[in-house]
Every structure is written in C-alpha cells, then in structure tokens.
Amino acid sequence: MKIAVCIKRVPDMETRFKIAASGSSVDETGLKYDMSDFDGYAVETALQLNEKQGPGETVVISLGPDVVQEQLRKALSMGADRAVQLKSDRVPADGLAIATALAAELKSGGYDLILFGRQAVDSANATVGPMTAELLDLPCATAVSSLEIANGRATARRELEGAAEVVEFSLPAIVSVDEGMPRARYPSLKGIMAAKKKPLEVRPAQLGEERITIEKMELPPERAAGRIVGEGPAAVPELVRLLHTEAKVL
Amino acid sequence: MANTFAFAESRGGALRRVAFETVSAARALADACGGGEVHAFLAGAPGVSSLASELGKYGADVVIVVEHPGLANANAESLAATAAERIRAGGYRAAVFSASAQGRDLAPRVAAKLGVGMAADVIAFELSGDALVVKHPAYAGKVIATLKLTGSPAIMTLHPGARAAVEAPTEARVESAQPAADPGASKVLVKEMIAGGGAKLDIGDAPVIVSGGRGLKSADNFRLVEDLAAAFGNAAVGATRAVTDDGWRPHSDQIGQTGRQVSPDLYVACGISGAIQHIAGMRNSRTIVAINKDKEAPIFKVADYGIVGDVVEILPVLTAAVKEAREKG
C-alpha cells in the first residue's frame, strides 16, 4: 500500500514550560523536540502494515519551518521511504488552514491510506485529520484503537465514553490513531545511516485562510499545597474525617 | 440578536450529560448576543423526538429533530452534512458541540464543510465584539491558551464537565428535519456497538474516580481499587498508561495526556507516582487523594491529601472506612 503519515514536531511534555515575552507562545529556549506521541504510533502503524502486506511505500509529511526535517529524518530512520516538508515559517493555530495545505499535497498522491495521530500533544485539537478527510471527501475514522486492512477494506475500533464501536470502510481512507495502536519503534543505527540518503522534498505550504489567532498563553493556577495526612493504614481514619468535614466529598 | 446552535448528543435513545452542557453553553452565548434563540440539534432512530422536552429544561427554544432508522448508531458523514446544512441555513453566531468522542469526530468535519474557524476542547468562552474568545488547555494541560475566532458562525467543542449545565426552562418547539445525506450511503458505517460493562459508570461521568498504578504490583490487586470504587457507590475506575500498557486494564480506562482528561469531585490515586503523562489527565479534579509508598513521589505535589505507605495494605482499610462513613450518612 502507498501510505502517507502526517506528523507534527512538538516539545517534550515533561518540560516545565515558561511563557515567552510576547505572552502568546511558550518560551522555546532549551526545549527538546520529538514527533507527537500519536504521530509516532501512526508511523509505526504504516510501517507494520507495509511490512506485513508486502511491497508498499510509506511517505511522511510535516508542515512547518526547516526544523521539522529533524522529525521527518527520524521517521525515515524508523523505516519510512521518503519525506515531504510543507514549508511554512510557522504552524497556524487554525486547523483548517493546515488541513487545506495537507489536502493540496495529498490530493494527487495516489495514497491508499492517510494516517494521522489522534491529536498533537501540544495544541491538543484533534481537528486536522477529520478536516483533511472532509476536504478530500475521503472515508474517515478518528481515534481508532485497532485497525485491520484486507482486500481494500478496513475495519477499525473506536473507543467511546463507556462503549466502543466497530466501523467498516473502503480505501482510500483517512484514519487517526489513538492508544491501543503500536508504539513507535526506536530507529536502529542502520536505519539512521540509511535515512541520510532517503529523499526529503521541500515544497511551500499552501495554507488556507486563518480565522484563529492566539491571543495569550498563560500557566494555569498552581494547586494549593496539599498535606500528608499520615503513614500507613493508621492514617485512614483522619483521611476519611477530612474528606467528610473539610473536602465534603464523602 | 443572533441565534446559537447546540449539538445534543444522544446514544442508544438517551441523551448524554454533555447534551445538556452544550445546550446550556449555547444558552449563555445566545443571552450574551442580546437574547437570541438556542436551537438544539437532536438526531437518532425514530422515537428520539421524545427527548426534546428535556433539552427545553436547559434553555433550548427550538429542538431540530432528525429521525431516521440509519441514525440509530453514530453516522458522522450524515450527521455532519445535516448539521452543516442547518447551521448554514440558520445564520447562527456560534455552534456548540461537546469535545466527546462523537463531538471531536463531528465538529471538525462541520467546520471544514462550512469553511469556518473551530476551537477544540474549550473550558471558557465569551463574545468580544465580532469575535469569539475561548480558553483551551494545551501542552498537556500545563498551558492555557486564549484563542480568538473571527468570522461567523464560530464552532467550538466544549470540554466535558468544564462547565456544568444550568437549568433555564423553556417550552421547546420541535421542528422535524430530514437527513441531508442518506445515512445508509455513508462511506463509513458502524458494524457493531460494544456496550460498556452494564451499569458501570464512565470515567467522564463519575463524581468519584479511583485510579490505580504500578504500585498495586499486580493486575489481581486491581480488585482492591474496584472494591474502594464500589464502597463510594458513585465511583468509576481509572488507570495509568503503565497499567494499560501492561494489559492490567483496557486502554479505555487510561487517564492522562494520551488518555482521557477528567475532572471529578474526588480523585483517589492508588499506587500512582504522578508522571506528567498521568497528571495531565487528572490535575483539574476538585479534590485529590494520593496513596503512595514514596513520600517524594510527584503525585503528592498535586494531592490535597496524601497517605504514605503500601497501597495494598491501606486500600482494604480505606474501603471499610468509606463504607462505614457512607452507612452513617
């Protein structure tokens, strides 16, 4: 199968974020970056599908400034065949502007399957995948926890709140992947060497109109300091008393 | 005076709590527009119209009811086409969906069909001149972004539980509508619905969540977490990513950055060290209790009350004490 995977460069979420002087972005000083967790699952899913189902091609696509080449190279070192950077000096806050650029790139690519992560772990919108599907008029299953493909048909499971549904559709299609899908493999040394010679094309991103601006970013209020009630089972009566009289949740 | 659209989510012939939240949020927006109407959109199998009056309780002036046998299960393509058509025709200032599994699937499609801006997972909102200004948690909940959406209608999905539904009773008028796209002709069809475990409360709805981590030492010991949840009576069981990765619990139980984000009245973290992956999913709980053997564990930094010790020893004692407290009332 010819599979496209759309990935995003995001900072490490373990970071203690600071707000930049502009007040409308995080301070990028000293941040470490990787591809978004779910996008890693999407790359892995594509690689495993093509490994199992015989000859295919995995193409990774990322939108943003030249630094996104770092994440594209990582996907190549995991085993993707080629990469495309949709060059843009920044990543818009409007998912539809991004989806418009991705749709323009994907439209004539002849892909059987286009994969996204459920959401980028930084902006946490989960909009670009289904928006791209809408613009391309393709079948779309979002946030799938399992995916099976045979003879051009796909079966996927989606977790709902307290329930799940199994959906069926034909390829070509767009799928966004959630927990339950395979974790990204670590690139091998051989993979890293091979990635250096794999093609990485750069094209200008044809962004759509932007209707969303980031006005402000701020840190949420810190939780008030809590207290250690005590140690071991002996502390239970005091905890229950506090839950009853102070927190009033019991 | 502009009207506001609300998507009222139902499943299996019953409204979901998030339906009242979206209607109530739409009510607040309509009032802010100088008293416009709230038009709720309710779709499902024939018979779903009987739920319309419940939406009136939360301020829906009109309930647009779309009944079709093919809408018994979620059908994103038909629903997105129908909702987009109604929103286009209705001249709404804003359209509110829930950031539930269904709303997150549906709202981006509607925004793309209409070519309008969409904000996801909104925790607060206000109209400011000709813009909709919203707050949205980003960076694993460590940053709150304020976004400005220009253009009309603005679409948003509301973070479940972020804003309680407020009663504002009206006599809702019911308008019947037809699906704009045949549900049977959708490219993606639900083949099977898998219900959750019977009467089990979902982690998104439960006022109390008891969650377990690796500190429980084995899948078997999750029984102790289940027992404590049962003692509370109104509790659901959650888990960390480490635990769902190990297969102790299903992925649908995972609370955290890559799982569900919850904000119950009480969150009891059992044998959970408090990696950012997990904290991102539960830091907005009203009261947090942590039980962990390592007194330096990061979970104690977000907990209101902590007990240091072996969770396997402490849980049975806590379960008995909670039972006793509840019996005493």
Chai-1 contact restraints between the chains, C-beta under 6 A:
chainA,res_idxA,chainB,res_idxB,connection_type,confidence,min_distance_angstrom,max_distance_angstrom,comment,restraint_id
A,M13,B,A140,contact,1.0,0.0,6.0,A-B,restraint_1
A,M13,B,I276,contact,1.0,0.0,6.0,A-B,restraint_2
A,E14,B,I276,contact,1.0,0.0,6.0,A-B,restraint_3
A,F17,B,Y139,contact,1.0,0.0,6.0,A-B,restraint_4
A,F17,B,K142,contact,1.0,0.0,6.0,A-B,restraint_5
A,F17,B,V143,contact,1.0,0.0,6.0,A-B,restraint_6
A,D37,B,T258,contact,1.0,0.0,6.0,A-B,restraint_7
A,D122,B,Y139,contact,1.0,0.0,6.0,A-B,restraint_8
A,S123,B,A138,contact,1.0,0.0,6.0,A-B,restraint_9
A,A124,B,A138,contact,1.0,0.0,6.0,A-B,restraint_10
A,N125,B,A120,contact,1.0,0.0,6.0,A-B,restraint_11
A,A126,B,R104,contact,1.0,0.0,6.0,A-B,restraint_12
A,T127,B,P108,contact,1.0,0.0,6.0,A-B,restraint_13
A,T127,B,A120,contact,1.0,0.0,6.0,A-B,restraint_14
A,P130,B,P108,contact,1.0,0.0,6.0,A-B,restraint_15
A,P130,B,R109,contact,1.0,0.0,6.0,A-B,restraint_16
A,M131,B,P108,contact,1.0,0.0,6.0,A-B,restraint_17
A,M131,B,A112,contact,1.0,0.0,6.0,A-B,restraint_18
A,E134,B,R109,contact,1.0,0.0,6.0,A-B,restraint_19
A,E134,B,A112,contact,1.0,0.0,6.0,A-B,restraint_20
A,L135,B,A112,contact,1.0,0.0,6.0,A-B,restraint_21
A,P139,B,K187,contact,1.0,0.0,6.0,A-B,restraint_22
A,P139,B,V188,contact,1.0,0.0,6.0,A-B,restraint_23
A,A141,B,V188,contact,1.0,0.0,6.0,A-B,restraint_24
A,T142,B,D105,contact,1.0,0.0,6.0,A-B,restraint_25
A,S145,B,H251,contact,1.0,0.0,6.0,A-B,restraint_26
A,E159,B,S252,contact,1.0,0.0,6.0,A-B,restraint_27
A,L160,B,A101,contact,1.0,0.0,6.0,A-B,restraint_28
A,E161,B,D202,contact,1.0,0.0,6.0,A-B,restraint_29
A,E161,B,G204,contact,1.0,0.0,6.0,A-B,restraint_30
A,G162,B,G196,contact,1.0,0.0,6.0,A-B,restraint_31
A,G162,B,D202,contact,1.0,0.0,6.0,A-B,restraint_32
A,A163,B,A195,contact,1.0,0.0,6.0,A-B,restraint_33
A,A163,B,G196,contact,1.0,0.0,6.0,A-B,restraint_34
A,A164,B,I194,contact,1.0,0.0,6.0,A-B,restraint_35
A,E165,B,V190,contact,1.0,0.0,6.0,A-B,restraint_36
A,E165,B,M193,contact,1.0,0.0,6.0,A-B,restraint_37
A,V166,B,K191,contact,1.0,0.0,6.0,A-B,restraint_38
A,V166,B,E192,contact,1.0,0.0,6.0,A-B,restraint_39
A,V167,B,V188,contact,1.0,0.0,6.0,A-B,restraint_40
A,V167,B,V190,contact,1.0,0.0,6.0,A-B,restraint_41
A,E168,B,L189,contact,1.0,0.0,6.0,A-B,restraint_42
A,E168,B,K191,contact,1.0,0.0,6.0,A-B,restraint_43
A,F169,B,K187,contact,1.0,0.0,6.0,A-B,restraint_44
A,F169,B,V188,contact,1.0,0.0,6.0,A-B,restraint_45
A,E179,B,H251,contact,1.0,0.0,6.0,A-B,restraint_46
A,E179,B,Q254,contact,1.0,0.0,6.0,A-B,restraint_47
A,E179,B,T258,contact,1.0,0.0,6.0,A-B,restraint_48
A,G180,B,H251,contact,1.0,0.0,6.0,A-B,restraint_49
A,R211,B,G117,contact,1.0,0.0,6.0,A-B,restraint_50
A,R211,B,T150,contact,1.0,0.0,6.0,A-B,restraint_51
A,R211,B,G151,contact,1.0,0.0,6.0,A-B,restraint_52
A,I212,B,G117,contact,1.0,0.0,6.0,A-B,restraint_53
A,I212,B,L147,contact,1.0,0.0,6.0,A-B,restraint_54
A,I212,B,L149,contact,1.0,0.0,6.0,A-B,restraint_55
A,T213,B,K148,contact,1.0,0.0,6.0,A-B,restraint_56
A,I214,B,A145,contact,1.0,0.0,6.0,A-B,restraint_57
A,E215,B,T146,contact,1.0,0.0,6.0,A-B,restraint_58
A,E215,B,K148,contact,1.0,0.0,6.0,A-B,restraint_59
A,K216,B,T146,contact,1.0,0.0,6.0,A-B,restraint_60
A,M217,B,V143,contact,1.0,0.0,6.0,A-B,restraint_61
A,M217,B,A145,contact,1.0,0.0,6.0,A-B,restraint_62
A,E218,B,I144,contact,1.0,0.0,6.0,A-B,restraint_63
A,P220,B,I144,contact,1.0,0.0,6.0,A-B,restraint_64
A,R223,B,V302,contact,1.0,0.0,6.0,A-B,restraint_65
A,G226,B,A303,contact,1.0,0.0,6.0,A-B,restraint_66
A,G226,B,D304,contact,1.0,0.0,6.0,A-B,restraint_67
A,I228,B,G306,contact,1.0,0.0,6.0,A-B,restraint_68
A,V229,B,Y305,contact,1.0,0.0,6.0,A-B,restraint_69
A,V229,B,I307,contact,1.0,0.0,6.0,A-B,restraint_70
A,E231,B,V308,contact,1.0,0.0,6.0,A-B,restraint_71
A,E231,B,G309,contact,1.0,0.0,6.0,A-B,restraint_72
A,G232,B,G309,contact,1.0,0.0,6.0,A-B,restraint_73
A,P233,B,E313,contact,1.0,0.0,6.0,A-B,restraint_74
A,P233,B,I314,contact,1.0,0.0,6.0,A-B,restraint_75
A,P233,B,V317,contact,1.0,0.0,6.0,A-B,restraint_76
A,A235,B,I307,contact,1.0,0.0,6.0,A-B,restraint_77
A,V236,B,V317,contact,1.0,0.0,6.0,A-B,restraint_78
A,V236,B,L318,contact,1.0,0.0,6.0,A-B,restraint_79
A,V236,B,A321,contact,1.0,0.0,6.0,A-B,restraint_80
A,L239,B,Y305,contact,1.0,0.0,6.0,A-B,restraint_81
A,V240,B,A321,contact,1.0,0.0,6.0,A-B,restraint_82
A,V240,B,A325,contact,1.0,0.0,6.0,A-B,restraint_83
A,L242,B,Y305,contact,1.0,0.0,6.0,A-B,restraint_84
A,A247,B,T287,contact,1.0,0.0,6.0,A-B,restraint_85
A,V249,B,D265,contact,1.0,0.0,6.0,A-B,restraint_86
A,V249,B,L266,contact,1.0,0.0,6.0,A-B,restraint_87
A,V249,B,T287,contact,1.0,0.0,6.0,A-B,restraint_88
A,L250,B,A325,contact,1.0,0.0,6.0,A-B,restraint_89
